[in-house]
Amino acid sequence: MLFHVPPRLLRRTAALAIATTTLASLAAIQTLPQAQAAPAYSYGEALQKSLWFYEAQRSGKLPEDNRVNWRGDSGLKDGSDVGLDLTGGYYDAGDHVKFGFPMAFTTTMLAWGGLEFPEGYERAGQMKYLLRDVKWATDYFIKAHPSPNVLYGQVGGGGPDHGWWGPAEVMKMSRPAYKITSSCPGPDLAGETAAAMASASMLFAQEDPAYSRTLLTHAKQLFSFADSTADAGKVYSDCISDAAGYYRSYSGSTDELVWSAAWLYRATGDKSYLAKAQSRYAKLSTSGQGSTTKSYAWTIDWDDKSYGAYVLLAMLTGEREYIDDANRYLDWWTTGVGSSKVSYSPGGQAWLSQWGSLRYVANTSFMALAYSDWLEGDATRKARYHDFAKRQIDYTLGDNPRKSSFVVGFGKNPPRNVHHRTAHGSWTDNLSEPAQSRHVLYGALVGGPGSADDGYTDSRSDYQENEVATDYNAAFTGALARLTEEYGGAPVADFPVAEKPDIPEMIVEASVNAAGNDFVEIRALIRNRSAFPARALTNGSIRYYFTLDAGMSASDVKVSSAYNQCKAPTGPTRYSGSVHYVTIDCSGESVQPSGQSDHRREMQFRIAGTKSWDNSNDWSYQGMPTTPGSTPAVTDRIPLYQGSTVIAGFEPTATGPEPTPSDSPSPTPSGSPSPSPSPSDSPVPTPSPSPTSGTCSVVHRVDNSWQGGFTATVSVTNTSTNAVSPWNLVWSAGGNITITNAWGAQVDQSGYGIRAEALSWNSSLAPNASVSFGYQATGSAPTMTGFALNDRPCSF
C-alpha cells in the first residue's frame, strides 16, 4: 500500500517507514537546525511528563508496566449493562466519565504529533510511551465499535459523576453506556473516531502492521457510517443526550467529515477520500453572514476541526485555497487580520477564552509548528509562526510574569492542587479535604489564566483555571516533541519515583466509652483513607486484646454491643497464656474512601467480667483516651485485619511504635457516655437554627456566552450569625432558559423557578462563609431575581 505523505513527513521515513520514497528525494529535503546546547526549558522532560499524564488518566485493568503507582484498576464493569466489554480508554479530565468525542480528538492529535515529529519523541526516548498512550485509546475504540454502524460514545453519566468527589478506583455510581446507531446517528463522533483510527494506523504501520490494518478497517467503516448519516442533521449528543451539557459539538459535523476524509486520504492515498474532503470543505463555517471567507478567529479544539483541516489539506495538496485559509487563521493569532486579532496579555499569552486558555495556545502552537515546517516560499510567515509557537510554549513552561510553570511537576513553582479527583485523594467526598492534593499529576497542563492578565491561582475549586484534561495535553505533547527536535532537553532519569503514602491509610481509632469495676466499654472506628492506590476494605475485622486477671477464666467474660456498624462481637478467644481477644468482624462491608460515611465503620462493644478487673495491663487498653466519653484517638494496639493479615497496628507478640493519638483530635472529656454514634462524626446533616434577617448575599456572574447558551457561576454568602446546613438556594430566571448541566450543587428547574441544593461535601455554610457553584444553560442569559437561601431573601 502506498501512503500519501506530506513533504515534511518524507524525511521521517527512516524513523517510521510509513511511506515509500527514494533516497534522492530524501536528500532534497532540508533538515532541521542542529539542537542548541542549552535550551530555554527542558522540552524533553516536559514531553516525558506530558505523556506520563495519560497513564494517570487510564481506565480499566492496568497493565504490569503501569508507571503510576497510586493508580489501580477501575471501571472494570464498564459495558456490562449492554453486554459488552467497554473497559479501558481514558477518563476525560478530573472526573471519571469516558467521553468518546474528546477522547477521539485527543488520539488524533497525539498520533499526528508522532507522525509529524518522530525525531523529538525518539530523541527524548519517549516514542514507546507515545505508542502505548495511543494504543490505550484505540484498543478501547475497537471495543466500542462492535459493528460498522454502531459506536459507543460514552460510558458514565455526567450528573452522578460530577456530583461525587472521590478516586476512580472506588466509584460508587452506575456507569451506563451510550451509543450512536444508523437510526440515531452522530456523524461528528463517528467522523472524529475515524480520524483517530486512520492517523493511528499510520503510526503503527512499522511497529505492528497487522494492528495498523485493523485500525484502518475500523477507520473506513466509521467514515462510511459518518458520511452516510451526515444529511440526517444530527450531532451525536442528540442521541447521546447526556453528553450535551459537556461535549456537544456546537460546530456541527461538517468539520469532522472534512477532517476524517483528509486523514483517510493521508492514510490510504485513495483520492476518493480527498474528493469527499474537498466537496464538504465549501460547507465549513465562514467568518460572517454572507461571507465566503472561512472562519479564522478561533482554533482547533475538541469541537471544531476546521482549523486543522485548513492546515492538513494545505500540507496534503499544496492548493492555494487551503494555504490562504491556513495563513489567515495563523495570521489572526500572530499579526492580525485587518483590525481583528487574538487578545494578548501583558506577559505575552495569546488569550482566546477563559476556560482552558492554555489549551487553545497549545493547540495553535502545534498547528503553527507543523505548518511552518511545511511552508516554503514564504520565509516571513515561516519564521513568524515558528517563533509564535515557541514563545507560547515557553510562556506555558515558565516564561511569564509569574516565572512559574503551568505544567504539574515541571519547572518552577508548578501547580499542585489541580481540579482532579483521583490526584486529590479525598476519602470523604470533600473537595477541601485534605488541603493539599496527595499526588503529583506530572505533566498535566492546567487551564491557565482566566483573563488576559497573566493571573493564576493554584486552587482546586477553580475548575476553569485548574481543570486538566486529555485534550489539553494532546497537541501540547506534539509541540513539545517538535521543540525537543530543535532545542533538546533531557528527560529525567529514573522517572517516575514511586510515591509513598502521606498518612497511614488504614487506621483504628478508639477510646473508653464507659467503665466500671467489672467491665470496660470501648468505642472503636476503622477508617480507610487509602490513595496509593485507593481501595476498598471488604474483609476487614479488628481485635481487642486483653489479659484475664488472676482467678478469672474465659467463661467469666461476657461480650455485648449496644451499637455496631459491623457484625456482633465474638469471643473471647485465647491468644496466648492469659491473653485473649474479642473480634469485631466487618466482612461483607465495603469500607472505602468514597465518602464521609463510606470510609468508616463504628463499633461499640462491652467486655464484662465477674470480678474486679484491672485493665491497666491489657495490650489494647494502652495509649487510648480512658476518660469515659473521650474522643477516639488513633491506636496501634487494636490491630486491623484484611482476612487473617494484619494491615494496621500490632498484635501483642509483635513490636512496633507506640500509639500515635496525634493523628486525631485530642481527647476531650465529656459527660456520661452514650451507646449511640457520636453526632459530630456523623455525615447526616443536622438542622441549624433558622437564619436571622440579613441572611445572605448572592453574586450571579455569566462566565461565558455564545449563540444559544451560556455558563454562569453563583456565589452565595451566609451573612447571618447562624450556620445554614444543609443549604438550598432558589431564584427565578426572567427568561426562557433550560439548565443542562451543573457543578458544585444539585440544580433543578421548574419553568422559571430554579433550585440549587448542597452536595454532601459542601452542605454546611458557616456564618460569613461562602459557597460557589456553576451551571450551563441553553438560551440567552436573562435577568435573575428573587434569590432566597433556605427560604430567607438574599441581597443581590
BAVO-249619 format. One line per 10 residues: their letters; for each residue x, y, z of C-alpha. Coordinates in pm, whole numbers, plus 50000, padded with zeros to 5 digits. Layout:
<rs>
A	X:Y:Z ~ ...
</rs>
This chain:
<rs>
MLFHVPPRLL	50000:50000:50000 ~ 50134:50345:49907 ~ 50053:50612:50165 ~ 50014:50978:50072 ~ 50260:51172:50285 ~ 50319:51548:50311 ~ 50668:51680:50229 ~ 50779:51724:50591 ~ 50695:51363:50667 ~ 50912:51234:50385
RRTAALAIAT	51228:51300:50584 ~ 51084:51090:50866 ~ 51055:50761:50681 ~ 51370:50623:50840 ~ 51202:50657:51178 ~ 50854:50538:51092 ~ 50873:50373:50747 ~ 50516:50470:50674 ~ 50569:50558:50308 ~ 50789:50457:50018
TTLASLAAIQ	51016:50715:49862 ~ 51361:50742:49707 ~ 51692:50833:49862 ~ 51723:51111:49609 ~ 51401:51275:49722 ~ 51505:51240:50085 ~ 51832:51413:50015 ~ 51644:51705:49863 ~ 51466:51783:50188 ~ 51624:52047:50407
TLPQAQAAPA	51698:51917:50759 ~ 51616:52091:51083 ~ 51873:52308:51261 ~ 52101:52125:51500 ~ 51984:52128:51862 ~ 52127:52407:52075 ~ 52341:52319:52375 ~ 52124:52483:52640 ~ 51751:52509:52565 ~ 51546:52768:52748
YSYGEALQKS	51346:52482:52900 ~ 51396:52110:52910 ~ 51149:52027:52637 ~ 51242:51659:52655 ~ 51150:51648:53024 ~ 50822:51829:52960 ~ 50745:51581:52681 ~ 50827:51289:52909 ~ 50590:51412:53179 ~ 50314:51510:52939
LWFYEAQRSG	50300:51151:52813 ~ 50307:51016:53169 ~ 49992:51218:53241 ~ 49796:50991:53008 ~ 49888:50688:53216 ~ 49734:50860:53517 ~ 49411:50900:53316 ~ 49372:50533:53229 ~ 49052:50345:53298 ~ 49025:49967:53317
KLPEDNRVNW	49261:49690:53414 ~ 49607:49840:53440 ~ 49898:49654:53280 ~ 50212:49532:53451 ~ 50412:49820:53303 ~ 50185:50080:53465 ~ 50411:50360:53592 ~ 50163:50539:53819 ~ 50189:50354:54148 ~ 49897:50541:54304
RGDSGLKDGS	49655:50431:54034 ~ 49471:50097:54046 ~ 49216:49911:53837 ~ 48888:50094:53786 ~ 48575:50084:53574 ~ 48600:49707:53539 ~ 48227:49664:53477 ~ 48206:49923:53201 ~ 47980:49792:52925 ~ 47822:49521:53137
DVGLDLTGGY	47485:49696:53112 ~ 47487:49637:52734 ~ 47660:49300:52737 ~ 47995:49430:52610 ~ 48345:49477:52743 ~ 48392:49854:52729 ~ 48676:49866:52978 ~ 48982:50073:52901 ~ 49015:50411:52741 ~ 49075:50738:52922
YDAGDHVKFG	48892:50936:53183 ~ 48825:51271:53028 ~ 48956:51514:53287 ~ 48940:51538:53664 ~ 48623:51328:53661 ~ 48555:50970:53553 ~ 48327:50981:53252 ~ 48468:50835:52933 ~ 48355:51087:52674 ~ 48434:50938:52335
FPMAFTTTML	48425:51262:52138 ~ 48715:51445:52308 ~ 48895:51111:52355 ~ 48895:51060:51978 ~ 49022:51414:51918 ~ 49294:51357:52177 ~ 49401:51038:51999 ~ 49412:51205:51658 ~ 49631:51486:51786 ~ 49864:51252:51974
AWGGLEFPEG	49905:51039:51662 ~ 49963:51346:51445 ~ 50240:51456:51678 ~ 50408:51117:51637 ~ 50373:51127:51260 ~ 50494:51484:51227 ~ 50773:51498:51486 ~ 50906:51146:51548 ~ 51264:51265:51594 ~ 51157:51458:51902
YERAGQMKYL	51000:51152:52059 ~ 51300:50937:51970 ~ 51548:51191:52098 ~ 51373:51207:52434 ~ 51330:50829:52448 ~ 50952:50868:52451 ~ 50831:50703:52130 ~ 50740:50379:52305 ~ 50531:50572:52556 ~ 50354:50763:52280
LRDVKWATDY	50265:50435:52109 ~ 50139:50293:52438 ~ 49926:50601:52506 ~ 49770:50599:52160 ~ 49707:50225:52171 ~ 49530:50250:52507 ~ 49272:50466:52331 ~ 49250:50275:52003 ~ 49210:49941:52182 ~ 48911:50093:52355
FIKAHPSPNV	48768:50231:52029 ~ 48786:49884:51875 ~ 48573:49752:52162 ~ 48338:50048:52133 ~ 48283:49978:51761 ~ 48128:49629:51767 ~ 47966:49661:51422 ~ 48005:49902:51128 ~ 47717:50132:51220 ~ 47729:50112:51599
LYGQVGGGGP	47969:50317:51809 ~ 47959:50356:52186 ~ 48047:50717:52253 ~ 48022:50749:52630 ~ 48045:50543:52948 ~ 47924:50701:53271 ~ 47665:50966:53342 ~ 47783:51324:53373 ~ 47550:51430:53655 ~ 47613:51148:53903
DHGWWGPAEV	47983:51150:53821 ~ 48028:51524:53870 ~ 47825:51512:54191 ~ 48081:51290:54366 ~ 48440:51373:54460 ~ 48650:51062:54507 ~ 48913:50838:54347 ~ 48839:50640:54031 ~ 48916:50308:54198 ~ 48616:50330:54434
MKMSRPAYKI	48349:50487:54213 ~ 48002:50434:54358 ~ 47774:50545:54076 ~ 47635:50335:53793 ~ 47813:50376:53460 ~ 47568:50341:53172 ~ 47698:50300:52817 ~ 47560:50521:52538 ~ 47581:50465:52162 ~ 47504:50605:51819
TSSCPGPDLA	47346:50387:51550 ~ 47208:50417:51199 ~ 46868:50508:51341 ~ 47014:50768:51578 ~ 47350:50869:51432 ~ 47627:51107:51521 ~ 47845:51184:51218 ~ 48062:51418:51426 ~ 48152:51140:51672 ~ 48189:50872:51405
GETAAAMASA	48398:51105:51188 ~ 48636:51207:51467 ~ 48680:50844:51572 ~ 48755:50756:51209 ~ 49023:51027:51206 ~ 49171:50884:51526 ~ 49186:50532:51383 ~ 49326:50647:51047 ~ 49602:50860:51200 ~ 49690:50585:51447
SMLFAQEDPA	49703:50327:51167 ~ 49994:50520:51016 ~ 50168:50549:51350 ~ 50163:50169:51391 ~ 50241:50078:51029 ~ 50601:49989:51110 ~ 50556:49885:51474 ~ 50263:49646:51421 ~ 50141:49613:51059 ~ 49855:49378:51149
YSRTLLTHAK	49726:49615:51413 ~ 49764:49904:51168 ~ 49543:49724:50918 ~ 49282:49659:51186 ~ 49272:50027:51274 ~ 49239:50126:50911 ~ 48946:49886:50865 ~ 48766:50048:51157 ~ 48853:50394:51023 ~ 48696:50318:50684
QLFSFADSTA	48381:50172:50840 ~ 48343:50465:51077 ~ 48391:50717:50798 ~ 48130:50539:50588 ~ 47896:50546:50890 ~ 47956:50921:50934 ~ 47931:51003:50564 ~ 47612:50804:50510 ~ 47433:50972:50801 ~ 47565:51326:50753
DAGKVYSDCI	47243:51454:50600 ~ 47032:51346:50897 ~ 47103:51684:51055 ~ 47207:51536:51389 ~ 47507:51570:51611 ~ 47598:51283:51835 ~ 47467:51447:52152 ~ 47118:51444:52003 ~ 47138:51068:52054 ~ 47378:51055:52349
SDAAGYYRSY	47188:51329:52526 ~ 47389:51302:52847 ~ 47687:51447:52658 ~ 47500:51762:52556 ~ 47590:51953:52872 ~ 47958:51864:52849 ~ 48082:51796:52495 ~ 47816:51898:52247 ~ 47962:51968:51904 ~ 47845:52325:51851
SGSTDELVWS	48031:52341:51520 ~ 47816:52062:51379 ~ 47959:51763:51192 ~ 48087:51913:50866 ~ 48429:51983:51015 ~ 48467:51622:51134 ~ 48362:51490:50793 ~ 48624:51703:50614 ~ 48885:51622:50878 ~ 48829:51246:50877
AAWLYRATGD	48821:51227:50497 ~ 49153:51413:50484 ~ 49304:51172:50733 ~ 49185:50871:50538 ~ 49333:51020:50224 ~ 49663:51065:50403 ~ 49649:50709:50538 ~ 49549:50538:50212 ~ 49631:50766:49918 ~ 49278:50695:49790
KSYLAKAQSR	49170:51012:49608 ~ 48803:50936:49666 ~ 48859:51043:50026 ~ 49024:51365:49910 ~ 48725:51430:49688 ~ 48495:51381:49987 ~ 48701:51626:50195 ~ 48707:51887:49920 ~ 48337:51863:49842 ~ 48238:51926:50203
YAKLSTSGQG	48509:52186:50264 ~ 48295:52453:50099 ~ 48032:52398:50370 ~ 48265:52482:50658 ~ 48171:52786:50863 ~ 48259:53134:50740 ~ 48369:53449:50919 ~ 48030:53616:50892 ~ 47688:53602:50737 ~ 47718:53635:50361
STTKSYAWTI	48095:53597:50372 ~ 48282:53335:50173 ~ 48593:53369:50390 ~ 48641:53071:50614 ~ 48627:53128:50990 ~ 48964:53224:51131 ~ 48907:53381:51475 ~ 48927:53063:51681 ~ 49142:52749:51673 ~ 49126:52372:51653
DWDDKSYGAY	48981:52207:51960 ~ 48774:51902:52055 ~ 48470:52065:51895 ~ 48585:52243:51579 ~ 48834:52071:51346 ~ 48801:52329:51066 ~ 49133:52492:51150 ~ 49309:52157:51148 ~ 49150:52083:50812 ~ 49295:52406:50666
VLLAMLTGER	49645:52305:50767 ~ 49616:51934:50691 ~ 49472:51986:50343 ~ 49726:52256:50266 ~ 50006:52015:50358 ~ 49846:51727:50167 ~ 49765:51913:49845 ~ 49957:52241:49833 ~ 49646:52406:49689 ~ 49612:52782:49723
EYIDDANRYL	49266:52780:49883 ~ 49381:52577:50181 ~ 49707:52769:50214 ~ 49521:53101:50219 ~ 49281:52975:50487 ~ 49567:52835:50697 ~ 49762:53160:50663 ~ 49463:53373:50760 ~ 49396:53158:51066 ~ 49755:53174:51190
DWWTTGVGSS	49791:53541:51095 ~ 49496:53617:51326 ~ 49693:53460:51609 ~ 50012:53650:51528 ~ 49990:53981:51337 ~ 49613:54000:51298 ~ 49371:54006:51007 ~ 49260:54358:50931 ~ 49169:54508:51265 ~ 49097:54169:51424
KVSYSPGGQA	49349:53979:51631 ~ 49357:53743:51926 ~ 49399:53915:52264 ~ 49743:53922:52421 ~ 49813:53950:52792 ~ 50077:54195:52920 ~ 50307:53897:52970 ~ 50260:53772:52615 ~ 49998:53497:52632 ~ 49778:53472:52326
WLSQWGSLRY	49447:53457:52514 ~ 49133:53325:52344 ~ 48887:53217:52615 ~ 48874:53187:52992 ~ 48803:52814:53007 ~ 49130:52635:52943 ~ 49307:52930:52784 ~ 49640:52748:52765 ~ 49478:52456:52585 ~ 49397:52688:52293
VANTSFMALA	49752:52824:52300 ~ 49896:52472:52286 ~ 49665:52362:52004 ~ 49752:52666:51793 ~ 50123:52625:51867 ~ 50118:52270:51736 ~ 49942:52380:51417 ~ 50186:52668:51372 ~ 50489:52441:51410 ~ 50363:52170:51176
YSDWLEGDAT	50257:52421:50913 ~ 50570:52634:50947 ~ 50792:52331:50886 ~ 50598:52252:50569 ~ 50564:52608:50440 ~ 50809:52703:50167 ~ 50841:53022:49965 ~ 50715:53248:50245 ~ 51010:53298:50479 ~ 50836:53570:50678
RKARYHDFAK	50536:53361:50774 ~ 50751:53053:50823 ~ 50961:53229:51088 ~ 50665:53413:51239 ~ 50460:53101:51300 ~ 50756:52909:51440 ~ 50853:53191:51675 ~ 50495:53242:51789 ~ 50467:52875:51885 ~ 50797:52867:52071
RQIDYTLGDN	50705:53185:52260 ~ 50368:53045:52366 ~ 50506:52707:52475 ~ 50782:52884:52668 ~ 50517:53102:52836 ~ 50343:52783:52946 ~ 50666:52635:53080 ~ 50764:52941:53283 ~ 50848:53242:53065 ~ 50569:53455:53208
PRKSSFVVGF	50534:53734:53465 ~ 50486:53478:53743 ~ 50807:53299:53637 ~ 50613:52983:53710 ~ 50522:52672:53517 ~ 50166:52582:53426 ~ 50257:52213:53397 ~ 50223:52000:53709 ~ 50555:51862:53831 ~ 50763:52060:53582
GKNPPRNVHH	50973:52374:53621 ~ 50948:52640:53887 ~ 50650:52677:54119 ~ 50426:52445:53919 ~ 50058:52389:54000 ~ 49996:52142:54282 ~ 49624:52139:54359 ~ 49458:52075:54027 ~ 49087:52002:53987 ~ 49129:51625:53972
RTAHGSWTDN	48950:51379:54198 ~ 49192:51087:54197 ~ 49503:51305:54226 ~ 49345:51486:54518 ~ 49282:51162:54707 ~ 48994:51270:54932 ~ 48841:50990:55138 ~ 48534:51190:55249 ~ 48384:51307:54916 ~ 48514:51653:55001
LSEPAQSRHV	48694:51883:54759 ~ 48863:52059:55054 ~ 48988:51756:55250 ~ 49282:51718:55253 ~ 49401:52070:55182 ~ 49685:51963:54952 ~ 49643:51705:54680 ~ 49804:51379:54781 ~ 49950:51300:54439 ~ 50158:51490:54185
LYGALVGGPG	49982:51468:53850 ~ 50302:51503:53648 ~ 50275:51659:53306 ~ 49917:51782:53332 ~ 49865:52118:53162 ~ 49625:52331:53365 ~ 49364:52558:53212 ~ 49567:52867:53292 ~ 49479:53235:53325 ~ 49107:53304:53329
SADDGYTDSR	49160:53652:53182 ~ 49416:53814:52956 ~ 49604:53940:53260 ~ 49853:53657:53334 ~ 49678:53594:53667 ~ 49652:53245:53806 ~ 49569:53084:54141 ~ 49654:52725:54225 ~ 49311:52643:54365 ~ 49137:52309:54325
SDYQENEVAT	48796:52471:54342 ~ 48868:52689:54039 ~ 48790:52441:53765 ~ 48832:52696:53487 ~ 49195:52770:53569 ~ 49285:52436:53726 ~ 49093:52172:53534 ~ 49317:51931:53346 ~ 49205:51716:53054 ~ 49337:51471:52800
DYNAAFTGAL	49259:51710:52514 ~ 49457:51989:52687 ~ 49775:51783:52662 ~ 49730:51628:52318 ~ 49858:51896:52081 ~ 50080:52032:52360 ~ 50264:51697:52358 ~ 50330:51723:51985 ~ 50453:52080:52016 ~ 50696:51972:52286
ARLTEEYGGA	50824:51695:52059 ~ 50891:51950:51784 ~ 51083:52179:52020 ~ 51274:51879:52153 ~ 51386:51807:51796 ~ 51525:52156:51757 ~ 51640:52254:52103 ~ 51677:51932:52302 ~ 51632:51892:52675 ~ 51693:51564:52852
PVADFPVAEK	51417:51366:53018 ~ 51452:51294:53389 ~ 51642:50975:53468 ~ 51466:50714:53682 ~ 51131:50881:53631 ~ 50891:50840:53797 ~ 50985:50777:54158 ~ 50707:50582:54326 ~ 50506:50790:54569 ~ 50473:50680:54931
PDIPEMIVEA	50161:50717:55147 ~ 50144:51059:55304 ~ 49941:50940:55605 ~ 49854:50598:55748 ~ 49595:50474:55501 ~ 49408:50230:55725 ~ 49370:50324:56091 ~ 49180:50227:56402 ~ 49067:50490:56649 ~ 48944:50402:56997
SVNAAGNDFV	48853:50540:57336 ~ 48686:50422:57653 ~ 48315:50481:57622 ~ 48234:50371:57974 ~ 48400:50173:58255 ~ 48307:50005:58584 ~ 48453:49766:58838 ~ 48368:49464:58625 ~ 48351:49598:58268 ~ 48505:49823:58008
EIRALIRNRS	48316:49956:57705 ~ 48515:50058:57401 ~ 48421:50282:57114 ~ 48631:50196:56810 ~ 48629:50317:56449 ~ 48810:50188:56145 ~ 48890:50441:55873 ~ 49003:50378:55519 ~ 49196:50675:55381 ~ 49375:50480:55111
AFPARALTNG	49501:50654:54797 ~ 49815:50459:54698 ~ 49602:50340:54528 ~ 49254:50390:54671 ~ 49098:50053:54752 ~ 48805:49905:54939 ~ 48840:49710:55263 ~ 48595:49426:55208 ~ 48708:49158:55453 ~ 48813:49364:55749
SIRYYFTLDA	48800:49299:56122 ~ 48956:49427:56444 ~ 49068:49251:56759 ~ 49075:49392:57110 ~ 49340:49212:57319 ~ 49310:49191:57697 ~ 49456:48989:57983 ~ 49250:48786:58226 ~ 49323:48872:58587 ~ 49423:48603:58831
GMSASDVKVS	49131:48383:58919 ~ 48934:48472:58607 ~ 48853:48235:58322 ~ 48729:48299:57972 ~ 48387:48175:58071 ~ 48363:48463:58318 ~ 48379:48715:58031 ~ 48067:48832:57851 ~ 48079:49038:57532 ~ 47795:49260:57416
SAYNQCKAPT	47729:49558:57191 ~ 47477:49842:57205 ~ 47576:49987:56866 ~ 47773:49826:56585 ~ 47802:49902:56215 ~ 47966:49565:56158 ~ 47879:49221:56298 ~ 47825:49149:56666 ~ 48146:49099:56863 ~ 48260:48743:56922
GPTRYSGSVH	48490:48587:57179 ~ 48677:48586:57394 ~ 48930:48379:57205 ~ 49252:48269:57369 ~ 49561:48417:57206 ~ 49848:48317:57434 ~ 49856:48235:57803 ~ 49606:48459:57977 ~ 49586:48697:57678 ~ 49254:48678:57492
YVTIDCSGES	49086:48885:57227 ~ 48742:48993:57113 ~ 48678:49009:56737 ~ 48450:49251:56555 ~ 48406:49122:56203 ~ 48334:49371:55922 ~ 48347:49122:55635 ~ 48077:49194:55381 ~ 48106:49565:55449 ~ 48284:49770:55181
VQPSGQSDHR	48475:50028:55377 ~ 48614:50253:55107 ~ 48749:50607:55071 ~ 48446:50737:54887 ~ 48253:50940:55142 ~ 48217:51057:55500 ~ 48018:50752:55598 ~ 48163:50516:55338 ~ 48521:50539:55463 ~ 48449:50444:55828
REMQFRIAGT	48270:50194:56045 ~ 48197:50235:56414 ~ 48183:49957:56674 ~ 48090:49992:57041 ~ 48142:49682:57249 ~ 48145:49595:57618 ~ 48367:49333:57781 ~ 48234:49238:58125 ~ 48375:49003:58388 ~ 48252:48871:58719
KSWDNSNDWS	48517:49021:58944 ~ 48703:49346:58985 ~ 48902:49395:58667 ~ 49236:49571:58628 ~ 49261:49697:58268 ~ 49598:49861:58310 ~ 49793:49562:58174 ~ 49568:49495:57874 ~ 49751:49528:57541 ~ 49474:49712:57358
YQGMPTTPGS	49390:49938:57654 ~ 49728:50112:57638 ~ 49751:50459:57492 ~ 49386:50522:57419 ~ 49190:50801:57591 ~ 49045:50642:57905 ~ 48818:50915:58037 ~ 48468:50789:57961 ~ 48320:50963:57658 ~ 48655:51084:57523
TPAVTDRIPL	48705:51140:57151 ~ 48861:50829:56997 ~ 49230:50856:56911 ~ 49446:50655:56673 ~ 49576:50337:56833 ~ 49818:50073:56711 ~ 49710:49831:56984 ~ 49380:49730:56824 ~ 49505:49570:56504 ~ 49308:49586:56180
YQGSTVIAGF	49297:49277:55963 ~ 49218:49209:55600 ~ 49121:48846:55624 ~ 49385:48700:55851 ~ 49655:48954:55761 ~ 49733:49248:55989 ~ 49723:49565:55779 ~ 49738:49822:56060 ~ 49850:49805:56422 ~ 50024:49526:56610
EPTATGPEPT	49936:49207:56789 ~ 50071:49156:57144 ~ 50364:48942:57035 ~ 50478:49199:56779 ~ 50691:49502:56845 ~ 50626:49834:56691 ~ 50580:50203:56754 ~ 50374:50331:57040 ~ 50023:50452:56963 ~ 50008:50788:56788
PSDSPSPTPS	49698:50969:56906 ~ 49825:51291:56749 ~ 49668:51180:56420 ~ 49320:51255:56551 ~ 49167:51526:56771 ~ 49292:51542:57126 ~ 49078:51353:57380 ~ 48809:51573:57526 ~ 48628:51454:57840 ~ 48254:51472:57815
GSPSPSPSPS	47955:51379:58021 ~ 47809:51037:58061 ~ 47878:50806:57771 ~ 47621:50712:57515 ~ 47594:50384:57329 ~ 47493:50565:57011 ~ 47722:50712:56743 ~ 47878:51047:56808 ~ 47668:51307:56626 ~ 47975:51517:56548
DSPVPTPSPS	48123:51240:56338 ~ 47806:51159:56151 ~ 47767:51255:55784 ~ 47395:51315:55835 ~ 47329:51691:55833 ~ 47170:51831:56147 ~ 46931:52124:56102 ~ 47060:52457:56221 ~ 46853:52738:56369 ~ 46677:52944:56108
PTSGTCSVVH	46893:53231:55990 ~ 46810:53575:56116 ~ 46746:53878:55898 ~ 47021:53977:55664 ~ 47058:53615:55587 ~ 47265:53612:55268 ~ 47404:53786:54965 ~ 47432:53645:54614 ~ 47650:53720:54312 ~ 47536:53572:53980
RVDNSWQGGF	47805:53600:53711 ~ 47781:53495:53347 ~ 48125:53349:53268 ~ 48086:53262:52904 ~ 47813:53303:52645 ~ 47759:53203:52288 ~ 47474:53195:52043 ~ 47224:52966:52209 ~ 47380:52917:52552 ~ 47589:53037:52844
TATVSVTNTS	47765:52926:53161 ~ 47733:53106:53493 ~ 47875:53097:53844 ~ 47661:53166:54151 ~ 47830:53265:54478 ~ 47623:53282:54794 ~ 47746:53418:55129 ~ 47579:53340:55461 ~ 47565:53685:55625 ~ 47365:53567:55925
TNAVSPWNLV	47508:53470:56263 ~ 47395:53108:56235 ~ 47519:52820:56026 ~ 47292:52700:55744 ~ 47300:52324:55699 ~ 47204:52184:55460 ~ 47160:52492:55244 ~ 46946:52547:54939 ~ 46910:52849:54713 ~ 46608:52932:54499
WSAGGNITIT	46560:53207:54243 ~ 46371:53297:53929 ~ 46507:53329:53576 ~ 46327:53607:53397 ~ 46364:53447:53055 ~ 46335:53126:52859 ~ 46638:52915:52953 ~ 46695:52545:53014 ~ 46965:52432:53254 ~ 47155:52138:53103
NAWGAQVDQS	47442:52084:53346 ~ 47561:52195:53688 ~ 47861:52153:53916 ~ 47912:52223:54285 ~ 47541:52182:54360 ~ 47236:51986:54253 ~ 47043:52229:54034 ~ 46685:52163:53928 ~ 46447:52376:53725 ~ 46070:52405:53704
GYGIRAEALS	45961:52663:53449 ~ 46124:52991:53550 ~ 46199:52864:53902 ~ 46547:52730:53981 ~ 46656:52548:54296 ~ 47015:52462:54392 ~ 47080:52215:54675 ~ 47407:52147:54855 ~ 47613:51838:54787 ~ 47750:51621:55065
WNSSLAPNAS	48090:51790:55065 ~ 47965:52150:55087 ~ 47639:52106:55278 ~ 47723:52335:55572 ~ 47751:52710:55527 ~ 47902:52871:55837 ~ 47842:53236:55932 ~ 48023:53469:55687 ~ 48119:53168:55474 ~ 48061:53147:55100
VSFGYQATGS	47997:52869:54856 ~ 48005:52876:54476 ~ 47854:52655:54211 ~ 47806:52679:53840 ~ 47568:52576:53567 ~ 47529:52567:53193 ~ 47207:52658:53015 ~ 47062:52700:52670 ~ 46912:53033:52575 ~ 47036:53384:52646
APTMTGFALN	47129:53483:52999 ~ 46823:53664:53139 ~ 46768:53880:53447 ~ 46775:53673:53767 ~ 46554:53770:54060 ~ 46416:53652:54393 ~ 46720:53479:54543 ~ 46644:53311:54878 ~ 46866:53098:55098 ~ 46662:52837:55287
DRPCSF	46351:53047:55222 ~ 46506:53372:55351 ~ 46552:53654:55095 ~ 46906:53743:54986 ~ 47052:54069:54867 ~ 47161:54052:54503
</rs>
